[in-house]
Amino acid sequence: MAERVIITMACSVCKNRNYYFDRGKKQEGKLVLNKFCKNCGGRTEHRETK
Ligand SMILES: [Zn+2]
């Protein structure tokens, strides 16, 4: 059975967890994306968190 990996992306400014990704395979390195944060009202850096 394939291992399911859920990635949580949290805003680096307010620490709000805004995005969840379901990834079938583990990837090396931390994911950093610029995403819209409702809490901050703008685009901020989102980092992978546990
Ligand atoms: Zn934020």
mmCIF file of the protein (N, C-alpha, C, O) and its ligand, coordinates in Angstrom:
data_MODEL
# 
_entry.id   MODEL 
# 
loop_
_entity.id 
_entity.type 
_entity.pdbx_number_of_molecules 
1 polymer     1 
2 non-polymer 1 
# 
_entity_poly.entity_id                      1 
_entity_poly.type                           'polypeptide(L)' 
_entity_poly.nstd_linkage                   no 
_entity_poly.nstd_monomer                   no 
_entity_poly.pdbx_seq_one_letter_code       MAERVIITMACSVCKNRNYYFDRGKKQEGKLVLNKFCKNCGGRTEHRETK 
_entity_poly.pdbx_seq_one_letter_code_can   MAERVIITMACSVCKNRNYYFDRGKKQEGKLVLNKFCKNCGGRTEHRETK 
_entity_poly.pdbx_strand_id                 A 
# 
loop_
_entity_poly_seq.entity_id 
_entity_poly_seq.num 
_entity_poly_seq.mon_id 
_entity_poly_seq.hetero 
1 1  MET n 
1 2  ALA n 
1 3  GLU n 
1 4  ARG n 
1 5  VAL n 
1 6  ILE n 
1 7  ILE n 
1 8  THR n 
1 9  MET n 
1 10 ALA n 
1 11 CYS n 
1 12 SER n 
1 13 VAL n 
1 14 CYS n 
1 15 LYS n 
1 16 ASN n 
1 17 ARG n 
1 18 ASN n 
1 19 TYR n 
1 20 TYR n 
1 21 PHE n 
1 22 ASP n 
1 23 ARG n 
1 24 GLY n 
1 25 LYS n 
1 26 LYS n 
1 27 GLN n 
1 28 GLU n 
1 29 GLY n 
1 30 LYS n 
1 31 LEU n 
1 32 VAL n 
1 33 LEU n 
1 34 ASN n 
1 35 LYS n 
1 36 PHE n 
1 37 CYS n 
1 38 LYS n 
1 39 ASN n 
1 40 CYS n 
1 41 GLY n 
1 42 GLY n 
1 43 ARG n 
1 44 THR n 
1 45 GLU n 
1 46 HIS n 
1 47 ARG n 
1 48 GLU n 
1 49 THR n 
1 50 LYS n 
# 
loop_
_struct_asym.id 
_struct_asym.entity_id 
A 1 
B 2 
# 
loop_
_chem_comp.id 
_chem_comp.type 
_chem_comp.mon_nstd_flag 
ALA 'L-peptide linking' y 
ARG 'L-peptide linking' y 
ASN 'L-peptide linking' y 
ASP 'L-peptide linking' y 
CYS 'L-peptide linking' y 
GLN 'L-peptide linking' y 
GLU 'L-peptide linking' y 
GLY 'peptide linking'   y 
HIS 'L-peptide linking' y 
ILE 'L-peptide linking' y 
LEU 'L-peptide linking' y 
LYS 'L-peptide linking' y 
MET 'L-peptide linking' y 
PHE 'L-peptide linking' y 
SER 'L-peptide linking' y 
THR 'L-peptide linking' y 
TYR 'L-peptide linking' y 
VAL 'L-peptide linking' y 
ZN  non-polymer         . 
# 
_pdbx_entity_nonpoly.entity_id   2 
_pdbx_entity_nonpoly.name        ? 
_pdbx_entity_nonpoly.comp_id     ZN 
# 
_pdbx_nonpoly_scheme.asym_id         B 
_pdbx_nonpoly_scheme.entity_id       2 
_pdbx_nonpoly_scheme.mon_id          ZN 
_pdbx_nonpoly_scheme.ndb_seq_num     1 
_pdbx_nonpoly_scheme.pdb_seq_num     101 
_pdbx_nonpoly_scheme.auth_seq_num    101 
_pdbx_nonpoly_scheme.pdb_mon_id      ZN 
_pdbx_nonpoly_scheme.auth_mon_id     ZN 
_pdbx_nonpoly_scheme.pdb_strand_id   A 
_pdbx_nonpoly_scheme.pdb_ins_code    . 
# 
loop_
_atom_site.group_PDB 
_atom_site.id 
_atom_site.type_symbol 
_atom_site.label_atom_id 
_atom_site.label_alt_id 
_atom_site.label_comp_id 
_atom_site.label_asym_id 
_atom_site.label_entity_id 
_atom_site.label_seq_id 
_atom_site.pdbx_PDB_ins_code 
_atom_site.Cartn_x 
_atom_site.Cartn_y 
_atom_site.Cartn_z 
_atom_site.occupancy 
_atom_site.B_iso_or_equiv 
_atom_site.pdbx_formal_charge 
_atom_site.auth_seq_id 
_atom_site.auth_comp_id 
_atom_site.auth_asym_id 
_atom_site.auth_atom_id 
_atom_site.pdbx_PDB_model_num 
ATOM   1   N  N  . MET A 1 1  ? 0.832  -1.204 0.000  1.00 0.00 ? 1   MET A N  1 
ATOM   2   C  CA . MET A 1 1  ? 0.000  0.000  0.000  1.00 0.00 ? 1   MET A CA 1 
ATOM   3   C  C  . MET A 1 1  ? 0.871  1.260  0.000  1.00 0.00 ? 1   MET A C  1 
ATOM   4   O  O  . MET A 1 1  ? 1.902  1.322  0.669  1.00 0.00 ? 1   MET A O  1 
ATOM   5   N  N  . ALA A 1 2  ? 0.443  2.228  -0.743 1.00 0.00 ? 2   ALA A N  1 
ATOM   6   C  CA . ALA A 1 2  ? 1.210  3.474  -0.833 1.00 0.00 ? 2   ALA A CA 1 
ATOM   7   C  C  . ALA A 1 2  ? 1.047  4.290  0.455  1.00 0.00 ? 2   ALA A C  1 
ATOM   8   O  O  . ALA A 1 2  ? -0.022 4.343  1.062  1.00 0.00 ? 2   ALA A O  1 
ATOM   9   N  N  . GLU A 1 3  ? 2.115  4.894  0.821  1.00 0.00 ? 3   GLU A N  1 
ATOM   10  C  CA . GLU A 1 3  ? 2.120  5.701  2.037  1.00 0.00 ? 3   GLU A CA 1 
ATOM   11  C  C  . GLU A 1 3  ? 1.561  7.084  1.737  1.00 0.00 ? 3   GLU A C  1 
ATOM   12  O  O  . GLU A 1 3  ? 1.997  7.759  0.804  1.00 0.00 ? 3   GLU A O  1 
ATOM   13  N  N  . ARG A 1 4  ? 0.594  7.491  2.539  1.00 0.00 ? 4   ARG A N  1 
ATOM   14  C  CA . ARG A 1 4  ? 0.012  8.814  2.315  1.00 0.00 ? 4   ARG A CA 1 
ATOM   15  C  C  . ARG A 1 4  ? 0.691  9.816  3.221  1.00 0.00 ? 4   ARG A C  1 
ATOM   16  O  O  . ARG A 1 4  ? 0.847  9.593  4.422  1.00 0.00 ? 4   ARG A O  1 
ATOM   17  N  N  . VAL A 1 5  ? 1.088  10.912 2.631  1.00 0.00 ? 5   VAL A N  1 
ATOM   18  C  CA . VAL A 1 5  ? 1.774  11.948 3.387  1.00 0.00 ? 5   VAL A CA 1 
ATOM   19  C  C  . VAL A 1 5  ? 0.977  13.236 3.294  1.00 0.00 ? 5   VAL A C  1 
ATOM   20  O  O  . VAL A 1 5  ? 0.766  13.772 2.206  1.00 0.00 ? 5   VAL A O  1 
ATOM   21  N  N  . ILE A 1 6  ? 0.541  13.722 4.431  1.00 0.00 ? 6   ILE A N  1 
ATOM   22  C  CA . ILE A 1 6  ? -0.190 14.981 4.465  1.00 0.00 ? 6   ILE A CA 1 
ATOM   23  C  C  . ILE A 1 6  ? 0.786  16.089 4.853  1.00 0.00 ? 6   ILE A C  1 
ATOM   24  O  O  . ILE A 1 6  ? 1.433  16.040 5.899  1.00 0.00 ? 6   ILE A O  1 
ATOM   25  N  N  . ILE A 1 7  ? 0.868  17.070 3.989  1.00 0.00 ? 7   ILE A N  1 
ATOM   26  C  CA . ILE A 1 7  ? 1.750  18.209 4.242  1.00 0.00 ? 7   ILE A CA 1 
ATOM   27  C  C  . ILE A 1 7  ? 0.887  19.393 4.673  1.00 0.00 ? 7   ILE A C  1 
ATOM   28  O  O  . ILE A 1 7  ? -0.096 19.726 4.011  1.00 0.00 ? 7   ILE A O  1 
ATOM   29  N  N  . THR A 1 8  ? 1.252  20.013 5.763  1.00 0.00 ? 8   THR A N  1 
ATOM   30  C  CA . THR A 1 8  ? 0.549  21.203 6.232  1.00 0.00 ? 8   THR A CA 1 
ATOM   31  C  C  . THR A 1 8  ? 1.423  22.415 5.977  1.00 0.00 ? 8   THR A C  1 
ATOM   32  O  O  . THR A 1 8  ? 2.600  22.444 6.335  1.00 0.00 ? 8   THR A O  1 
ATOM   33  N  N  . MET A 1 9  ? 0.819  23.418 5.348  1.00 0.00 ? 9   MET A N  1 
ATOM   34  C  CA . MET A 1 9  ? 1.547  24.651 5.086  1.00 0.00 ? 9   MET A CA 1 
ATOM   35  C  C  . MET A 1 9  ? 1.037  25.735 6.038  1.00 0.00 ? 9   MET A C  1 
ATOM   36  O  O  . MET A 1 9  ? -0.156 26.036 6.071  1.00 0.00 ? 9   MET A O  1 
ATOM   37  N  N  . ALA A 1 10 ? 1.954  26.312 6.806  1.00 0.00 ? 10  ALA A N  1 
ATOM   38  C  CA . ALA A 1 10 ? 1.590  27.339 7.767  1.00 0.00 ? 10  ALA A CA 1 
ATOM   39  C  C  . ALA A 1 10 ? 2.232  28.668 7.396  1.00 0.00 ? 10  ALA A C  1 
ATOM   40  O  O  . ALA A 1 10 ? 3.373  28.728 6.937  1.00 0.00 ? 10  ALA A O  1 
ATOM   41  N  N  . CYS A 1 11 ? 1.464  29.731 7.609  1.00 0.00 ? 11  CYS A N  1 
ATOM   42  C  CA . CYS A 1 11 ? 1.958  31.079 7.345  1.00 0.00 ? 11  CYS A CA 1 
ATOM   43  C  C  . CYS A 1 11 ? 3.131  31.373 8.276  1.00 0.00 ? 11  CYS A C  1 
ATOM   44  O  O  . CYS A 1 11 ? 3.048  31.140 9.482  1.00 0.00 ? 11  CYS A O  1 
ATOM   45  N  N  . SER A 1 12 ? 4.204  31.875 7.722  1.00 0.00 ? 12  SER A N  1 
ATOM   46  C  CA . SER A 1 12 ? 5.392  32.146 8.534  1.00 0.00 ? 12  SER A CA 1 
ATOM   47  C  C  . SER A 1 12 ? 5.230  33.421 9.358  1.00 0.00 ? 12  SER A C  1 
ATOM   48  O  O  . SER A 1 12 ? 6.022  33.685 10.262 1.00 0.00 ? 12  SER A O  1 
ATOM   49  N  N  . VAL A 1 13 ? 4.204  34.208 9.043  1.00 0.00 ? 13  VAL A N  1 
ATOM   50  C  CA . VAL A 1 13 ? 3.978  35.462 9.771  1.00 0.00 ? 13  VAL A CA 1 
ATOM   51  C  C  . VAL A 1 13 ? 3.074  35.238 10.982 1.00 0.00 ? 13  VAL A C  1 
ATOM   52  O  O  . VAL A 1 13 ? 3.433  35.602 12.101 1.00 0.00 ? 13  VAL A O  1 
ATOM   53  N  N  . CYS A 1 14 ? 1.898  34.636 10.758 1.00 0.00 ? 14  CYS A N  1 
ATOM   54  C  CA . CYS A 1 14 ? 0.927  34.475 11.843 1.00 0.00 ? 14  CYS A CA 1 
ATOM   55  C  C  . CYS A 1 14 ? 0.803  33.031 12.316 1.00 0.00 ? 14  CYS A C  1 
ATOM   56  O  O  . CYS A 1 14 ? 0.068  32.751 13.263 1.00 0.00 ? 14  CYS A O  1 
ATOM   57  N  N  . LYS A 1 15 ? 1.498  32.135 11.679 1.00 0.00 ? 15  LYS A N  1 
ATOM   58  C  CA . LYS A 1 15 ? 1.498  30.702 12.023 1.00 0.00 ? 15  LYS A CA 1 
ATOM   59  C  C  . LYS A 1 15 ? 0.164  30.013 11.793 1.00 0.00 ? 15  LYS A C  1 
ATOM   60  O  O  . LYS A 1 15 ? -0.072 28.910 12.284 1.00 0.00 ? 15  LYS A O  1 
ATOM   61  N  N  . ASN A 1 16 ? -0.695 30.668 11.049 1.00 0.00 ? 16  ASN A N  1 
ATOM   62  C  CA . ASN A 1 16 ? -1.979 30.074 10.720 1.00 0.00 ? 16  ASN A CA 1 
ATOM   63  C  C  . ASN A 1 16 ? -1.768 28.954 9.696  1.00 0.00 ? 16  ASN A C  1 
ATOM   64  O  O  . ASN A 1 16 ? -1.007 29.098 8.739  1.00 0.00 ? 16  ASN A O  1 
ATOM   65  N  N  . ARG A 1 17 ? -2.455 27.850 9.924  1.00 0.00 ? 17  ARG A N  1 
ATOM   66  C  CA . ARG A 1 17 ? -2.315 26.721 8.999  1.00 0.00 ? 17  ARG A CA 1 
ATOM   67  C  C  . ARG A 1 17 ? -3.373 26.832 7.925  1.00 0.00 ? 17  ARG A C  1 
ATOM   68  O  O  . ARG A 1 17 ? -4.556 26.600 8.174  1.00 0.00 ? 17  ARG A O  1 
ATOM   69  N  N  . ASN A 1 18 ? -2.949 27.182 6.752  1.00 0.00 ? 18  ASN A N  1 
ATOM   70  C  CA . ASN A 1 18 ? -3.903 27.527 5.698  1.00 0.00 ? 18  ASN A CA 1 
ATOM   71  C  C  . ASN A 1 18 ? -4.051 26.476 4.617  1.00 0.00 ? 18  ASN A C  1 
ATOM   72  O  O  . ASN A 1 18 ? -5.108 26.376 3.993  1.00 0.00 ? 18  ASN A O  1 
ATOM   73  N  N  . TYR A 1 19 ? -3.027 25.701 4.389  1.00 0.00 ? 19  TYR A N  1 
ATOM   74  C  CA . TYR A 1 19 ? -3.077 24.787 3.249  1.00 0.00 ? 19  TYR A CA 1 
ATOM   75  C  C  . TYR A 1 19 ? -2.659 23.384 3.634  1.00 0.00 ? 19  TYR A C  1 
ATOM   76  O  O  . TYR A 1 19 ? -1.745 23.172 4.431  1.00 0.00 ? 19  TYR A O  1 
ATOM   77  N  N  . TYR A 1 20 ? -3.359 22.439 3.043  1.00 0.00 ? 20  TYR A N  1 
ATOM   78  C  CA . TYR A 1 20 ? -3.037 21.039 3.270  1.00 0.00 ? 20  TYR A CA 1 
ATOM   79  C  C  . TYR A 1 20 ? -2.844 20.355 1.928  1.00 0.00 ? 20  TYR A C  1 
ATOM   80  O  O  . TYR A 1 20 ? -3.639 20.519 1.002  1.00 0.00 ? 20  TYR A O  1 
ATOM   81  N  N  . PHE A 1 21 ? -1.798 19.605 1.852  1.00 0.00 ? 21  PHE A N  1 
ATOM   82  C  CA . PHE A 1 21 ? -1.543 18.851 0.636  1.00 0.00 ? 21  PHE A CA 1 
ATOM   83  C  C  . PHE A 1 21 ? -1.483 17.378 0.965  1.00 0.00 ? 21  PHE A C  1 
ATOM   84  O  O  . PHE A 1 21 ? -0.919 16.964 1.978  1.00 0.00 ? 21  PHE A O  1 
ATOM   85  N  N  . ASP A 1 22 ? -2.058 16.624 0.114  1.00 0.00 ? 22  ASP A N  1 
ATOM   86  C  CA . ASP A 1 22 ? -1.993 15.180 0.235  1.00 0.00 ? 22  ASP A CA 1 
ATOM   87  C  C  . ASP A 1 22 ? -0.990 14.697 -0.806 1.00 0.00 ? 22  ASP A C  1 
ATOM   88  O  O  . ASP A 1 22 ? -1.258 14.713 -2.007 1.00 0.00 ? 22  ASP A O  1 
ATOM   89  N  N  . ARG A 1 23 ? 0.138  14.280 -0.330 1.00 0.00 ? 23  ARG A N  1 
ATOM   90  C  CA . ARG A 1 23 ? 1.192  13.872 -1.242 1.00 0.00 ? 23  ARG A CA 1 
ATOM   91  C  C  . ARG A 1 23 ? 1.434  12.374 -1.099 1.00 0.00 ? 23  ARG A C  1 
ATOM   92  O  O  . ARG A 1 23 ? 1.602  11.860 0.007  1.00 0.00 ? 23  ARG A O  1 
ATOM   93  N  N  . GLY A 1 24 ? 1.447  11.705 -2.207 1.00 0.00 ? 24  GLY A N  1 
ATOM   94  C  CA . GLY A 1 24 ? 1.595  10.264 -2.164 1.00 0.00 ? 24  GLY A CA 1 
ATOM   95  C  C  . GLY A 1 24 ? 2.992  9.793  -1.803 1.00 0.00 ? 24  GLY A C  1 
ATOM   96  O  O  . GLY A 1 24 ? 3.179  8.673  -1.329 1.00 0.00 ? 24  GLY A O  1 
ATOM   97  N  N  . LYS A 1 25 ? 3.956  10.647 -2.029 1.00 0.00 ? 25  LYS A N  1 
ATOM   98  C  CA . LYS A 1 25 ? 5.340  10.250 -1.835 1.00 0.00 ? 25  LYS A CA 1 
ATOM   99  C  C  . LYS A 1 25 ? 6.067  11.305 -1.015 1.00 0.00 ? 25  LYS A C  1 
ATOM   100 O  O  . LYS A 1 25 ? 5.790  12.499 -1.120 1.00 0.00 ? 25  LYS A O  1 
ATOM   101 N  N  . LYS A 1 26 ? 6.974  10.852 -0.224 1.00 0.00 ? 26  LYS A N  1 
ATOM   102 C  CA . LYS A 1 26 ? 7.771  11.793 0.562  1.00 0.00 ? 26  LYS A CA 1 
ATOM   103 C  C  . LYS A 1 26 ? 8.768  12.502 -0.335 1.00 0.00 ? 26  LYS A C  1 
ATOM   104 O  O  . LYS A 1 26 ? 9.366  11.916 -1.238 1.00 0.00 ? 26  LYS A O  1 
ATOM   105 N  N  . GLN A 1 27 ? 8.922  13.776 -0.051 1.00 0.00 ? 27  GLN A N  1 
ATOM   106 C  CA . GLN A 1 27 ? 9.862  14.560 -0.829 1.00 0.00 ? 27  GLN A CA 1 
ATOM   107 C  C  . GLN A 1 27 ? 10.912 15.113 0.111  1.00 0.00 ? 27  GLN A C  1 
ATOM   108 O  O  . GLN A 1 27 ? 10.642 15.412 1.274  1.00 0.00 ? 27  GLN A O  1 
ATOM   109 N  N  . GLU A 1 28 ? 12.091 15.239 -0.412 1.00 0.00 ? 28  GLU A N  1 
ATOM   110 C  CA . GLU A 1 28 ? 13.167 15.745 0.437  1.00 0.00 ? 28  GLU A CA 1 
ATOM   111 C  C  . GLU A 1 28 ? 13.136 17.263 0.491  1.00 0.00 ? 28  GLU A C  1 
ATOM   112 O  O  . GLU A 1 28 ? 12.760 17.932 -0.472 1.00 0.00 ? 28  GLU A O  1 
ATOM   113 N  N  . GLY A 1 29 ? 13.535 17.784 1.629  1.00 0.00 ? 29  GLY A N  1 
ATOM   114 C  CA . GLY A 1 29 ? 13.608 19.234 1.772  1.00 0.00 ? 29  GLY A CA 1 
ATOM   115 C  C  . GLY A 1 29 ? 12.294 19.829 2.206  1.00 0.00 ? 29  GLY A C  1 
ATOM   116 O  O  . GLY A 1 29 ? 11.235 19.222 2.051  1.00 0.00 ? 29  GLY A O  1 
ATOM   117 N  N  . LYS A 1 30 ? 12.375 21.004 2.742  1.00 0.00 ? 30  LYS A N  1 
ATOM   118 C  CA . LYS A 1 30 ? 11.179 21.706 3.201  1.00 0.00 ? 30  LYS A CA 1 
ATOM   119 C  C  . LYS A 1 30 ? 10.579 22.508 2.059  1.00 0.00 ? 30  LYS A C  1 
ATOM   120 O  O  . LYS A 1 30 ? 11.271 23.115 1.242  1.00 0.00 ? 30  LYS A O  1 
ATOM   121 N  N  . LEU A 1 31 ? 9.270  22.477 2.050  1.00 0.00 ? 31  LEU A N  1 
ATOM   122 C  CA . LEU A 1 31 ? 8.544  23.185 1.014  1.00 0.00 ? 31  LEU A CA 1 
ATOM   123 C  C  . LEU A 1 31 ? 8.223  24.597 1.491  1.00 0.00 ? 31  LEU A C  1 
ATOM   124 O  O  . LEU A 1 31 ? 7.731  24.786 2.604  1.00 0.00 ? 31  LEU A O  1 
ATOM   125 N  N  . VAL A 1 32 ? 8.501  25.578 0.651  1.00 0.00 ? 32  VAL A N  1 
ATOM   126 C  CA . VAL A 1 32 ? 8.179  26.962 0.988  1.00 0.00 ? 32  VAL A CA 1 
ATOM   127 C  C  . VAL A 1 32 ? 7.445  27.567 -0.199 1.00 0.00 ? 32  VAL A C  1 
ATOM   128 O  O  . VAL A 1 32 ? 7.949  27.558 -1.323 1.00 0.00 ? 32  VAL A O  1 
ATOM   129 N  N  . LEU A 1 33 ? 6.260  28.089 0.054  1.00 0.00 ? 33  LEU A N  1 
ATOM   130 C  CA . LEU A 1 33 ? 5.450  28.651 -1.013 1.00 0.00 ? 33  LEU A CA 1 
ATOM   131 C  C  . LEU A 1 33 ? 4.906  30.019 -0.621 1.00 0.00 ? 33  LEU A C  1 
ATOM   132 O  O  . LEU A 1 33 ? 4.658  30.290 0.553  1.00 0.00 ? 33  LEU A O  1 
ATOM   133 N  N  . ASN A 1 34 ? 4.729  30.861 -1.607 1.00 0.00 ? 34  ASN A N  1 
ATOM   134 C  CA . ASN A 1 34 ? 4.066  32.127 -1.357 1.00 0.00 ? 34  ASN A CA 1 
ATOM   135 C  C  . ASN A 1 34 ? 2.585  31.945 -1.649 1.00 0.00 ? 34  ASN A C  1 
ATOM   136 O  O  . ASN A 1 34 ? 2.171  31.747 -2.791 1.00 0.00 ? 34  ASN A O  1 
ATOM   137 N  N  . LYS A 1 35 ? 1.802  32.018 -0.578 1.00 0.00 ? 35  LYS A N  1 
ATOM   138 C  CA . LYS A 1 35 ? 0.366  31.771 -0.703 1.00 0.00 ? 35  LYS A CA 1 
ATOM   139 C  C  . LYS A 1 35 ? -0.403 32.895 -0.023 1.00 0.00 ? 35  LYS A C  1 
ATOM   140 O  O  . LYS A 1 35 ? 0.128  33.638 0.802  1.00 0.00 ? 35  LYS A O  1 
ATOM   141 N  N  . PHE A 1 36 ? -1.681 32.990 -0.404 1.00 0.00 ? 36  PHE A N  1 
ATOM   142 C  CA . PHE A 1 36 ? -2.529 33.997 0.220  1.00 0.00 ? 36  PHE A CA 1 
ATOM   143 C  C  . PHE A 1 36 ? -2.919 33.527 1.608  1.00 0.00 ? 36  PHE A C  1 
ATOM   144 O  O  . PHE A 1 36 ? -3.340 32.386 1.794  1.00 0.00 ? 36  PHE A O  1 
ATOM   145 N  N  . CYS A 1 37 ? -2.774 34.421 2.589  1.00 0.00 ? 37  CYS A N  1 
ATOM   146 C  CA . CYS A 1 37 ? -3.170 34.130 3.959  1.00 0.00 ? 37  CYS A CA 1 
ATOM   147 C  C  . CYS A 1 37 ? -4.355 35.010 4.325  1.00 0.00 ? 37  CYS A C  1 
ATOM   148 O  O  . CYS A 1 37 ? -4.269 36.237 4.279  1.00 0.00 ? 37  CYS A O  1 
ATOM   149 N  N  . LYS A 1 38 ? -5.461 34.374 4.688  1.00 0.00 ? 38  LYS A N  1 
ATOM   150 C  CA . LYS A 1 38 ? -6.678 35.110 5.052  1.00 0.00 ? 38  LYS A CA 1 
ATOM   151 C  C  . LYS A 1 38 ? -6.436 35.952 6.290  1.00 0.00 ? 38  LYS A C  1 
ATOM   152 O  O  . LYS A 1 38 ? -6.940 37.068 6.415  1.00 0.00 ? 38  LYS A O  1 
ATOM   153 N  N  . ASN A 1 39 ? -5.661 35.398 7.192  1.00 0.00 ? 39  ASN A N  1 
ATOM   154 C  CA . ASN A 1 39 ? -5.387 36.046 8.468  1.00 0.00 ? 39  ASN A CA 1 
ATOM   155 C  C  . ASN A 1 39 ? -4.582 37.334 8.279  1.00 0.00 ? 39  ASN A C  1 
ATOM   156 O  O  . ASN A 1 39 ? -4.846 38.345 8.932  1.00 0.00 ? 39  ASN A O  1 
ATOM   157 N  N  . CYS A 1 40 ? -3.611 37.284 7.390  1.00 0.00 ? 40  CYS A N  1 
ATOM   158 C  CA . CYS A 1 40 ? -2.754 38.441 7.143  1.00 0.00 ? 40  CYS A CA 1 
ATOM   159 C  C  . CYS A 1 40 ? -3.346 39.344 6.062  1.00 0.00 ? 40  CYS A C  1 
ATOM   160 O  O  . CYS A 1 40 ? -2.974 40.513 5.959  1.00 0.00 ? 40  CYS A O  1 
ATOM   161 N  N  . GLY A 1 41 ? -4.256 38.812 5.264  1.00 0.00 ? 41  GLY A N  1 
ATOM   162 C  CA . GLY A 1 41 ? -4.878 39.579 4.199  1.00 0.00 ? 41  GLY A CA 1 
ATOM   163 C  C  . GLY A 1 41 ? -3.969 39.840 3.025  1.00 0.00 ? 41  GLY A C  1 
ATOM   164 O  O  . GLY A 1 41 ? -4.139 40.823 2.304  1.00 0.00 ? 41  GLY A O  1 
ATOM   165 N  N  . GLY A 1 42 ? -3.023 38.983 2.835  1.00 0.00 ? 42  GLY A N  1 
ATOM   166 C  CA . GLY A 1 42 ? -2.122 39.147 1.703  1.00 0.00 ? 42  GLY A CA 1 
ATOM   167 C  C  . GLY A 1 42 ? -1.279 37.909 1.489  1.00 0.00 ? 42  GLY A C  1 
ATOM   168 O  O  . GLY A 1 42 ? -1.437 36.902 2.178  1.00 0.00 ? 42  GLY A O  1 
ATOM   169 N  N  . ARG A 1 43 ? -0.396 37.999 0.537  1.00 0.00 ? 43  ARG A N  1 
ATOM   170 C  CA . ARG A 1 43 ? 0.467  36.859 0.241  1.00 0.00 ? 43  ARG A CA 1 
ATOM   171 C  C  . ARG A 1 43 ? 1.649  36.844 1.202  1.00 0.00 ? 43  ARG A C  1 
ATOM   172 O  O  . ARG A 1 43 ? 2.333  37.848 1.402  1.00 0.00 ? 43  ARG A O  1 
ATOM   173 N  N  . THR A 1 44 ? 1.855  35.712 1.767  1.00 0.00 ? 44  THR A N  1 
ATOM   174 C  CA . THR A 1 44 ? 2.963  35.553 2.706  1.00 0.00 ? 44  THR A CA 1 
ATOM   175 C  C  . THR A 1 44 ? 3.676  34.237 2.415  1.00 0.00 ? 44  THR A C  1 
ATOM   176 O  O  . THR A 1 44 ? 3.208  33.404 1.640  1.00 0.00 ? 44  THR A O  1 
ATOM   177 N  N  . GLU A 1 45 ? 4.783  34.090 3.044  1.00 0.00 ? 45  GLU A N  1 
ATOM   178 C  CA . GLU A 1 45 ? 5.535  32.861 2.891  1.00 0.00 ? 45  GLU A CA 1 
ATOM   179 C  C  . GLU A 1 45 ? 4.912  31.779 3.765  1.00 0.00 ? 45  GLU A C  1 
ATOM   180 O  O  . GLU A 1 45 ? 4.665  31.988 4.953  1.00 0.00 ? 45  GLU A O  1 
ATOM   181 N  N  . HIS A 1 46 ? 4.667  30.643 3.171  1.00 0.00 ? 46  HIS A N  1 
ATOM   182 C  CA . HIS A 1 46 ? 4.120  29.509 3.914  1.00 0.00 ? 46  HIS A CA 1 
ATOM   183 C  C  . HIS A 1 46 ? 5.137  28.387 3.933  1.00 0.00 ? 46  HIS A C  1 
ATOM   184 O  O  . HIS A 1 46 ? 5.737  28.037 2.917  1.00 0.00 ? 46  HIS A O  1 
ATOM   185 N  N  . ARG A 1 47 ? 5.305  27.848 5.101  1.00 0.00 ? 47  ARG A N  1 
ATOM   186 C  CA . ARG A 1 47 ? 6.286  26.777 5.252  1.00 0.00 ? 47  ARG A CA 1 
ATOM   187 C  C  . ARG A 1 47 ? 5.630  25.475 5.648  1.00 0.00 ? 47  ARG A C  1 
ATOM   188 O  O  . ARG A 1 47 ? 4.581  25.425 6.291  1.00 0.00 ? 47  ARG A O  1 
ATOM   189 N  N  . GLU A 1 48 ? 6.295  24.448 5.236  1.00 0.00 ? 48  GLU A N  1 
ATOM   190 C  CA . GLU A 1 48 ? 5.843  23.107 5.598  1.00 0.00 ? 48  GLU A CA 1 
ATOM   191 C  C  . GLU A 1 48 ? 5.986  22.904 7.107  1.00 0.00 ? 48  GLU A C  1 
ATOM   192 O  O  . GLU A 1 48 ? 7.021  23.229 7.689  1.00 0.00 ? 48  GLU A O  1 
ATOM   193 N  N  . THR A 1 49 ? 4.965  22.379 7.717  1.00 0.00 ? 49  THR A N  1 
ATOM   194 C  CA . THR A 1 49 ? 5.016  22.111 9.149  1.00 0.00 ? 49  THR A CA 1 
ATOM   195 C  C  . THR A 1 49 ? 4.401  20.752 9.436  1.00 0.00 ? 49  THR A C  1 
ATOM   196 O  O  . THR A 1 49 ? 3.779  20.150 8.561  1.00 0.00 ? 49  THR A O  1 
ATOM   197 N  N  . LYS A 1 50 ? 4.571  20.272 10.645 1.00 0.00 ? 50  LYS A N  1 
ATOM   198 C  CA . LYS A 1 50 ? 4.047  18.938 10.965 1.00 0.00 ? 50  LYS A CA 1 
ATOM   199 C  C  . LYS A 1 50 ? 2.637  19.005 11.531 1.00 0.00 ? 50  LYS A C  1 
ATOM   200 O  O  . LYS A 1 50 ? 2.051  17.971 11.852 1.00 0.00 ? 50  LYS A O  1 
HETATM 201 ZN ZN . ZN  B 2 .  ? -0.659 34.827 7.993  1.00 0.00 2 101 ZN  A ZN 1 
# 
